[in-house]
Amino acid sequence: MLPEPDTRLCRDLAGDLRDAGFTAEALRDAWGGAADDAIARGLRSPASRGLGDRDDALAVLGRLLVLGMPQPAASVDRALVRAGADGLARLGLATVAEGEVRPLAVVRPQSYADASGSGQWWVASDLDEAALGGPLPEDHVLGVGGASLTLAGLQLPTPAPRGLDIGAGCGIQALRARAHTANVVATDISARALGFTRLNALLNGIDGIEVRLGSLFEPVAGEQFDRIVSNPPFVITPRVADVPAYEYRDGGMVGDDVVAAFVSGVGAHLAPGGVAQLLGNWETRDGMPGLERVRGWVASSSVPLDAWVVERESLDPLSYAELWVRDGGTLAGTPGFARLVDAWLDDFAARGVTEVGFGYLLLRRPAEGAPTLSRYESLHTALAGDGLGAHLAAALDAHDRLAGVDDAGLAASVFVVAPDVTEARHHLPGAEDPTVIELRQGGGFGRALGVDPGLAALVGACDGDLPIGVLVDAIADLLEVDAAALRADLLPRVRELAFTGFLRLAE
């Protein structure tokens, strides 16, 4: 467990890191782009080679705090003029003995950007496999990875009074939530993880984050929040002996039960209008698709919820097993790899699992009335951009503005085409008319839609001038089709285009 972090010492360390130019961009420039990418794959020697024999502050701190390599105490003291090597030891980040500083944790700069701007955090976490030279301990506190960055980018960038981060880990979601939420409670089953959350909040000068020890909703019994975010320990792990149960990824339940428990229980902790966002896995069992099982979890909630669930990828049991055995530091060809993979396959077979999906869940307690949003979709394509939070917020806003609008009201509404939308037309050689018309968005989920001439003409005419109904009537005249029939066809599709971000309601 980390010692209670000293506020002044954290401020001193932050000042030293700032003076050293200890940023993600500076380090990437120092050791090279290819070496920087290799660090994420567990290879630190290219970065070390890139630094050569440099002994400036950035190089010393890069080796010590990012690569996890011991450094001379004198060099560390020169790099950290305020905190010094002793300060790192007092924070539980290193040990100092016989003139050498040995890291106990990594502190990595992490850049971020959203609709409100960009910035950078320093995020401390446990040493990775490369620094440890072997598999991770079961109480390992994970740093910032792809999944945590994904969830951070998904968070709605709209203000809220009170937030909750369940399964805080090193605290990255709590830090992100505080950018838009006045106060955040961060919980975890690991006291060590909460120690890193406290440390990282102080290191980055962020207040308003309270930590509590416990599982799922136990630390906040009877409380409600406007925002709940969670990167829960959703990794499906066999409940058998000799299979490591890593706290950062394993919730201690069978199969996907930890995600099911979150979904069915979160509604009671959402204030009216409150939103919960999380990542999760779900199993396809005995022929029932995973998304349908998620739909059942939402239906089981004691509080009716709006739901938007997006499956981003799916894996067969073998691929899933190999992924998470390697994640724990046991590599193919090493002792135990095949045994662990077999344990996963036996576990999946016992439940009739044929596929495991991964994706995003957005759940909302209606401010009043019954739920109006129920959307479960698979989008197994590359994303157009990194941060989806603003896109999700805009989709919810469009849904809410149109949910109570009937077709007559929709026909009277004025829309504009989103600025990231493009159109492509494909013709057979020598043909006058296109065989395929495609609309594609450059942001959001990067959706591509095949459309017919009527819808293509309508979207092209949405310039914020005339109501949709007037445009549809004009297109019906141009195409020589029945106007009422064309309205019945196009208006539901306009609602879909507004939700997905192709069209926007004119102000």
Secondary structure, DSSP 8 states (H G I E B T S, - for coil): ------HHHHHHHHHHHHHTT--HHHHHHHH-HHHHHHHHTT--HHHHHHHTT--SHHHHHIIIIIS---EEHHHHHHH-TTTHHHHHHHTTSEEEETTEEEESEEEEEEEEEETTEEEEEEEEEE--HHHHTS---TT----S-HHHHHHHHHS--S-EEEEEEES-TTSHHHHHHHTTEEEEEEEES-HHHHHHHHHHHHHTT---EEEEESSTTGGGTT--EEEEEE---B-----STTS---TTTB-SSSTTHHHHHHHHHHGGGEEEEEEEEEEEEEEEETTB-HHHHHHHHHHT-SS--EEEEEEEEEE-HHHHHHHHHHHTT--TTSTTHHHHHHHHHHHHHHHTEEEEEEEEEEEE--SSSS---EEEEE--S--S-S--HHHHHHHHHHHHHHHT--HHHHHT--EEE-TTEEEEEE--TT-SS-SEEEEEESSTT--EEEE-HHHHHHHHH-BSSS-HHHHHHHHHHHHT--HHHHHHHHHHHHHHHHHHTSEEE--
